[in-house]
Amino acid sequence: MKPPIYKTKEMESKLIIKRYKIPEDLLMDILRILFGNNIKHKIIGIQQVQNSVLLNVNFDLNSIKNREAKENMEGILADYSEYMKGLLGDTVLMLDEDDDETEY
Amino acid sequence: MESTCLYCEGHFTAIRSSKKYCSDNCKQMAYFKRNGLVLSGTIEVESSIVVPEVTVKPSITNEIIVKYDKEKDTVKYANEELTVKYNKDKKSEFEFLPLSNSEEEEESESNEFKEAEKEVQKTELNKSRVKIEEEKKVEDEPRYKWINSKLISLIEKNYEQNSGGIKIKEPFEYWEYEKAKCIVWVNIRFRCLAESLIKLSNYSRIDCHTLLCITDAFKRLVTSATFNKLPSDYPFKEFIIELFIGLNKVLSDKVHLNLLAFKITKERKAQLIFIRHQLMLHTPEIKFTEIDFIEEKVHYD
């Protein structure tokens, strides 16, 4: 039986969930980051028409690796958004957790 | 044993041969004397060492004046006057430590200084140890391996090679007026077709008719008189022809299907995204349904 892990309020607040829409072009790169760094994630949906995956990713901002992985992921998505400006329509790749995506 | 006090020069009986002062008071006064201090109200031994007022002139402009008294000290600093009162009952505040003779005192002072120095050195050592340990911990942690997207790397590679980027930005500066007009006409259509191809490649399935329309538009563009007038150093000419041939091949293979998966290689997609990104800044955007690929006369947009 594992001993319980106690966390202070500050530590708790650094555990965040971010939602991303990953286009097919970047899917393998993003999965490499998630699996390579043991980052908790959950595929919450796929958008069949646009060939994209909706991911919920849990980041522990207390961990340097997690922080860098987040930066890495968001950097890739931001670059892609820049190059694809105007081609993705209303698609937003980095969403807030509360944003609804209904077309699955 | 009879001895003479070094401070008041009075005779006294000493138990130890090294005893120099008749009382603690004399010992204390001797200490003040050595350090150039005299308490007001006490018997002055030497007039030169009596310091009733100490004036400290700071480097700025304000003056600090300290007046010593039996029961209170007055400190003047600029216009403010502060008084420090001595409470005689509170011995602990003004109790002097019993002093031994001057040599012992100096020795003890130097010992204390040495001990303090040792303590400082120890703490510094500990601090440096902690720092080294922290650094080791950081080094021990496996460093994060940055992952680059293959597609984005390929786009950036295209930018590094910068195939014709500057020429495309200002065609009228690089080519003759007639040729530059042809380039602008082709650029507008090519931007539209490139965007269409990128968008289609993002869908899992596309209608075969859509692909047919795109291929037809490429055919019209490539066979147009304006396209043939393009200068030989126009950077995208070969790529447009290459795309047209590729689309034709895909269409001939899958013309029997209603829906088809349209995929382009990462290298080609990166090139398309790069060209479109360049054209985006200097070429107007026109929708595929609104653009005219047929060319009776040369269009100069």
Interface residues (C-beta under 8 A of the other chain):
Chain A: P23 E24 D25 L26 M28 D29 R32 I33 G36 N37 Q48 V49 Q50 N51 I64 K65 E68 A69 N72 I76 D79 Y80 Y83 M84 K85 G86 L87
Chain B: E141 Y144 K145 W146 I147 N148 S149 K150 L151 I152 I155 E195 I198 K199 N202 Y203 S204 K266 K269 I273 F274 R276 H277 M280 E285
